[in-house]
Amino acid sequence: MTLNFNAKIELTAKEKTKAIFDSIATDNKFYPENPTNTKMSFNKKILVEIESKQIPQLRANLNSTLRLIQASIDSIDSVNT
């Protein structure tokens, strides 16, 4: 029996949400060899769903995604100030 592990993140960043989604969704498109199944969608909020057969891969992808989100927020903030 093979177990699948998953994580789901839902977030909003007010007026920055769409820009953040565009930034992180593009990164996911250019990583086809990703060992996890990562889906991203946008409907007023960003929804990131990650599934993997191994917890370390899930954790690594989750950490990378959260860091990309934080980097996007920081970049937008630096331009706006």
N, C-alpha and C positions, 0 to 999 in steps of 0.2 A: 504494500500500500504506500502510495506517495502522497505526502501532505503538501498542500500549498499554503503559503503564508501570505497575508496581504495587509496593506495599510491604505487608509483613505484619509486625505487631507482636504479640508474645505477652508478657503480663506477669502477675505475681501480686504482691499486696501483703499477703500473709497474711490476717488477719481483715478487712482493709479492702477486699479485692478486689471483693466484691459491691456495696458502697456506691459504689465508684469506677465500676464498670460502669454502675450505675443513673444516675449523674450524667452520664457522657459519652454514654451511649446516648440519653438524653432530649434532649440538645443536638442530636444528629444527626437526630432525628425532626423537629425544628422548623426545619430548613434544607433544604427540598425543592429549592431552586434551586442546590444544591451542584453545581459543575461536575465533581466527581469522583464515582465510584461508591464509597461507603463502607459497609462492612458491619461490624457489631460483634456478637460472640457471647460467651456466658459458659458455661463448663463447668469450674469450679474455677479457671480462668484466664481472662483477658480476651484475646480475639483480635480485632484490628482489621485489616481488609483494605481497602486503598485502591487504586483503579485509575483511571487518567486517560489521556487521549490526549496530554496536554502535561505535561512535567516540572515547569514552574513551578507549575501547579495541584496536582500531586501533592505537591510540596515544601511549598506553603502549607498544604494540608490536613493533612499529616503534622505540621508544626510546630504548627498549632492543636490537633490532637488530643493531642500530647505536652504542650502547655501546659495543656490542660484536665485531663489526668491529674495533672500536678504540682500544679495548683491544688486539685484534689480531695483529694490526699494532704495538702497543707498545711492545708486547711480541717479535715479530720478530726483531724489532729495538734493544731491549735490548740484544738479543743473538748476533746480528751482530756487536755490539760495544765492 
